[in-house]
Amino acid sequence: QVQLGESGGGLVQTGGSLTLSCVASGSGLSINVMGWFRQAPGQQQQRDLVATISSGGTTNYADSVKGRFSVSRDNAKNTVFLQMNELEPEDTAVYYCYADVQRTPTVRWNYWGQGTQVTVSS
């Protein structure tokens, strides 16, 4: 069983910074991609990509966060981070950690965290 545990959300003013962390727990994990998605208020059933990072360090960002957010990971600790700078009210959302786990040589499963609230006040 794989579980993702997020931390670091909260309330911040416009222009402020926050760092999110997510730890994947489970035995013998082989994680391909980790990252973050978010669900804004009123966007039910829709999670938008924020940033992802492969095990080799290749990153991918949503256009709306490029230059402000930075994703990184510690493969040895199965942990992914999201450094968020210059936060804007439009960044207000529930942020979900994501992991693409190689379960067998031919099977990959996606896992999600419970979500952490980020609120940016104007």
N, C-alpha and C positions, 0 to 999 in steps of 0.2 A: 504494500500500500504506500502510495506517495502522497505526502501532504506538503502544501506550500503555506508558509506563515509570513505575513506581511507586517511591517511596522514603519512608523515614521510619518504618518499622515497628521493633519492638524489644520489649524486656522492661521493664515498669514496675510499680511497686507500686500497690496499691489506693489510689485517690484521686489518682493522678498524672495527667500529661498527655502527649500525643504529638500530633505534627502529621504527617499524611500528605500527600504531593504526588504528582501524576500529570501527566505531560506527553504530549500527543498529537503525534506527528510524522507528517508527510506533506505533500504539496504541495497547495496550494489548498483547505485544509480548511474545511468549513462544518459546525460542530458545533452540534446542537440542544440536547441535554441531556448533561451530564456528571455523574458521581456515583460513589458507592461502594456496593458490596454486600459481604456477608461470609458466610463459611462456617465455622461453628463445628465443633469436633472432633466426629467421629461423624456429622455431617450430610453424608453423601455425596450428590453430585448436587443439593444444594440451596443456593442462594445467597439470602440474605435482604437486602432493601433496608435500607440504612443512611440514606443521604441523597442527594438529587439536586438539581441546579440547572440551570435553563434558561439559554439565551443572554441572556435579558432579566433574569435574576436571581431568578426565582421558585424558591423552595426547597420541598423536601418531605422530611420526616423520619419515620423509624420512631418509634413511640410510646416505645420503650425508650430512645431516645437524646435525645429532646427536652429542651432545657434544659441538656444536657451537651455535645453535639457541635454544631459549626458548619461548614457547607460554604460555600465561596466559590470564585470562579474569576477568572482573568485571561484574558479572551477574546483579547487581542492575542497572548498567549503560549500559547494552547491548553492552559492549565494549570488543574487543579482541586485544591483543598486540602480537607483535613478536619482541623479542630482538635478534638481529643478531650480533654475535661476530666473530672475526677471519674471516672476509669476504674474499672471493677468487674471482678472475675474473669469475670463473664458476658460481658464484651466480648471475651474471648479468642477469636480467630478468624483466619483468613486473609482479609485485606481486598483486594477486587478493584476496580480502577478500571474505569469503564464510560463509553463515549461513543456517542452516537447521532449518526451522521454522515450528512449529506445528500450522497449521491453524485451524484445527478442531480436535476432538478426534481421527479421522481416516485418516486425510490428512496432509501430510508434503510437504512443498514446499522448493526448493532450491533457494537462492538468491546470487547474485554476485555483488561485487563492480565494479567500472569503471577501477580499476587498478592503481598502482603507480609504477613508474620506479625506479629500483635500479641498479646503474652502479658501478662496482668495477674496478678501474684502476690498472694495474700492474706496 
